[in-house]
């Protein structure tokens, strides 16, 4: 069911229930008012009859009989019974003189001075009236014809009015609901028109300050994030395909030229060495792409455990030598000695942290003329601080803002083997560990990368 129909249904149902409750209360209180007024009228009638039948200090019924034969009857289908204190019937306007009032009822009236009873087709009231030394029991029974007609008419008016108002509420509720969901309909139409081809620069518009306008603003933010993600993905695919194509094309072309005619053993060795270099370059690129994909995992997908950063960094010199196959040198020092292990221990993923520091140290050694990198370990109340320094060519201020983007390489780094993936991988790994990475560099004076991650 559409929202506008739900709104109209809930509005109409709730309003109808309120109106039904109101109508029921009106009818109930009107019924109570009718009963109270008719009781008062019957009681007044009974006292009037008692006053007529008691003359002085004697009971005389002749005047009441004469009045009853003329216009004295005041109530519709009225029956009058008058008893003396000994429960003898002294007057009745009924033709059937065999009517007997139960003694228990007369006892109750005599004791409590008043009695009222309502039955299906009549109401009855009894009073014990005393005037001087004379007392009588008067019972008056009648049917409130006009009162019940009034209630029947009121019931019809309430029912017809309720049906008319409910029908009106259905129409008004639908119109209001349609008016309320018009911004949502516009938002849906705008969203339906968005696809991968027109995502760039597309925005949904909704004026106002209500929840729907806030939803539109949030949707625009989501569209911008999706657009940025698509752009990043397109750039990644384009750059990756280009980077993969280059070594493959070089390898294929070299092999084709070599196989075009017979070569000497030295020439084959040179070609194989060149192809091996391209294959190693391709392997590095593939590993970098895999590491980048691994670093894109969400924090919920990564398994964390306690990792000592100092012990992990002590493994780096051997790993760098295996990777670079040269006389790389890494100096590690503590700026201050930790008082306990927790100050240099973090909750992290050991594999990802190894990739992080291996990439930073690999870059530092590659760009240093003497293949040397320096690592400084420090800490404060919340974070472990690791600085990786080199004495290489440095990074220009313009390039420093872009070095963490995938496949970006500074202009002065084009001559050094690499693919521009390492620092983007480092950035993502630090983010997963809720840390921070920054760079400080001057061209010709080396570079310092600072990594901060929370310790225990």
Order of alpha helices (4+ residues) and beta strands (2+ residues): alpha-beta-beta-alpha-beta-beta-alpha-beta-beta-beta-alpha-alpha-alpha-beta-alpha-alpha-beta-beta-alpha-beta-beta-alpha-alpha-beta-beta
